[in-house]
Amino acid sequence: MAKKEEAFHHRASLKQKNKAFKRRHATKNSMRDKSKGRTSRASIKGKVQRTSSRADRRNTQRTLQRAKRTQQLENTRMFTGRTRAAKTVLIVPLCPSSRASHVARHLFAAAECQYPEESGAAHRVMQLTRFKQTIRFVEAPRSLLDILDAAAVADYMILALSATEEVDAFGERCLAAIQNQGHAAVFPVITGLAAVAQKRQAEVRKSLQSFTEHFFPDAAKPHCVETPAEALAVLRMVATQVPRAIKWRDTRAYVVAEKVEFERADAQTGRGLLAVTGVVRGAGLSANRLVHVPGFGDFQIDCIYGVPADGEEPQEMMGGGDNVVLDRPDPELQDSLVAANEPDQLANEQTWPEDDEMAGWDAQMAQMEEDEERQRAGGRVVRVPRGMSSYQAAWIPDEPSDASDSGSDDDDSMMGDSGSGSEGSDEDEDSDDYEEITVDAQGRPLQQQAAASDAGSDAGGTADDLLPSAEQAAIDLRAYLSRQRESRDDAQFPDELDTPMDQLARQRFARFRGLQSFRTSPWDAYENLPLDYARIFQFANLRRTQQRVLRLARDPLLAARPGVRVRLVLRDVPLEAAEACVSHPDRLFAVYALHPYEHQMSLVHFTVMRTEEYREPVRSKDPLVVHVGFRRYSVQPVFSQHVRAGANGVHKFERFLRHGVVSVASVYAPIQLGAVPVSVYLPGTATLVATGTTLDANPSRIIAKRIVLTGAPFKIHKRGAVVRYMFFNPEDVMWFKPVQLHTKFGRIGHISESLGTHGYMKCIFDGPIKQMDTVCMNLYKRVFPKWTTEMWSPALMSADERRLWEGPVAAADDDEDVSMEP
């Protein structure tokens, strides 16, 4: 056998060791330690391997298993036993021909239960003796607001799909809104599958499953509810599964109303006591906390009574007879209904006015008296473009028509016409295009109402009367094109602004300041604050307060624990709240307990991101409707960048809400603890603009608006250059001389001196610049949102506005008797 050949290796003949490198750049401390004979301990890389015995591993597994079983018992204890609570199942019709009642009838027939003919969500209760469960079905109408309210408290959702009809735009809008709000477990069901050929039924099932998984990836496979076996399978899944936890909902107590009663206490105001009977869900309920009724505000608790477990109702409404008092509020510990502070304007520093300040005061007093007379007459004066509709005029804020401060914080648009340099203020528009009208408290023009009523009484009103006039159409088109142009200019040339030629720059930009570094230059968060800041509340440590508040909600000593059936009596509730529930029995009525401090106003920030469906520009301080969990507000948010701030806590202001970028919306609103989903809609419509979550409540967040003044190099010599078109007089050049300059190609410089009388200036940079470069100067000003926050109530909407939130419904025949035959 031949010997295997080995690779030749030459023995190293040199045994020398090269001298180590001297390490010239070693630190003085390391060289000193080395000279003293110290040795550094080598760090242990990676995780330390600790051996555990077999008994230790078994102990760890038993501990985890015991904790999981305890949590499972806590989740299922509420829905088991003789006094079990009912599981709430929401049926959502996604197609025009789908009917929630049709799906509910088949489910009752599959369980061999009698379908209740009484109207109202409280009567659709099924007793599943086979699974020892109680299920309450909520048949939602094709209304987005009703579906969102019911989905917020539902334990399960059944999506009613049609095998012969596609999901319309309203159905997709509902799915997107539910997906952002947070949802329970989803079970899609199919109706009308028998009308499809047998060969195509599998294809239809697969297509509907793919559609459902696009919105809810963990949804169950679709079942045909018209087949008794598959309908029973849906009921089995609902009965045996544990409801999915929704974090923002389960950290607070809420009660789904089984019965609502109202007792009027004041005949003049129509307010009284509202009694809501239901099971406490989520966390424990305390009588010292406030309760939010969606659409009507926050109210104090008068008392919490325990309802007998056998379901027998006492004779008296407000807690007499067999009712047991579980908790009463403590006057010293009960949360107050005071939402905002009342600032004392006389506590500010007072000085005697000068003669120039008193000039024109008589005319201002006369104007104020005239405005007060109009207000007493039931109206206010607003300045609107000529031909603006009454709906558009309703969103004009209460501002004086002759505002003299052209550089106010309300001027958002920096992308004005060339040479105007006015940030989009009202003085820069043609005065002939505007008019002053008197509107009532709801924002409806009084003169236009009278003219419309007279015309309607004479002519009866036609379709042509509803169309805008030629002048109004031209004005609307011009405003639309201007808004589109501003959005494009802001995307291409962000924050750039032309210096005005007819006004001194130092006067026009008197409120702006220059910063050497946007992230590190000092900026006092409490300087020059508006008066609105005296009305809001601020936390010393929001995270610590939130942890303490959530511990109070989980207190096991609370009498009204989750799963306890109670009668909750609220004080000073308007009659409209009870009528909203009585007049619409099919809608789900629920009340939510508030954590401490959640009634107070503060500067609240949301992280929002635009939806891809809405492509129109959304500008800062535009009126929007924000849905924050279970509360809804009409606000005018200010947008800023969502980045980690520097040492000074300054964030850059955004004029438009951009696509594909997460921004922060800041508004004056009640405090909301925890991460709660946020949905942003256009006012008066069901158009979803943006989605996001709550960030924090921090009044010290600085939102700085930036403007960029640009100039062009005229002559260049090495590092020096003569710049023009940035300013137009030497006084402005000397005024802005301390502000640092930069170019678009990355050069940094400063103003050396002024040249001539037309605003030319000599600048020195850190290197040669090019002729095609642009010289820029950044100026900053802090902006604040407007205090226009109002509670948005669906009950106050008109019939036309409510139709915008509803979807089309196909003409349906009367419900047939559902039999058990397949």
Buried (B, 14 or more C-beta within 10 A) or exposed (E): EEEEEEEEEEEEEEEEEEEEEEEEEEEEEEEEEEEEEEEEEEEEEEEEEEEEEEEEEEEEEEEEEEEEEEEEEEEBEBBEEEBBBBBBBBBBBBBBBBBBBBBBBBBBBBBEBEBBEEEBBBBBBBEBEEEEBBBBBBBBBBBBBBBBBBBBBBBBBBBBBBBBBBBBEBBBBBBBBBBBBBBBBBBBBBBBBEEBEEEEBEEBBEBBBEBBBEBBEEBBEBBBBBBBEBBBBBBBBBBEBBBBEBEBBBBBBBBBBBBBBBEEEEEEEEBBBBBBBBBBBBBBBBBBBBBBBBBBBBBBBBBBBBBBEEEEBBEEBBBEEBBEEBBBBEEEEBBEEEBBEEEEEEEEEEEEEEEEEEEEEEEEEEBEEEBEEBEEEEBBBBBBBEBBEBEBBBBBEEEEBEBEEBBEBBBBBBBBEEEBBBBBBBEBBEEEBBBEBBBBEEBBBBEBEEEBEEEEEEEEEEEEEEEEEEEBEEBBEEBEEBBEEBBEBBEEEBBBBBBBBEBBBBEBBEBBBBBEEBEEBEBEBEEEEEEBBBBBBBBEEBEEBBEEBBEBBEEEEBBBBBBBBBBBBBBBBBBBBBEBBEEBBBBBBBBBBBBBBBBBBBBBBBBBBBBEEBEEBBBBBBBBBBBBBBBBBBBBBBBBBBEEBBEBEBBBBBBBBBEEEBBBBBBBBBBBBBBBBBBBBBBBEBBBBBBBBBBBBBBEBBBBBBBBBBBBBBEBEEBBBBBBBBBBBBEBBBBBEEBBBBBBEEBEBBBBEBBEEEBBBBBBBEEEBEEEBBBBBBBBBBBBBBBBBEBBBBBEBEEEBBEEBBBEBEEEEEEEEBEEEE
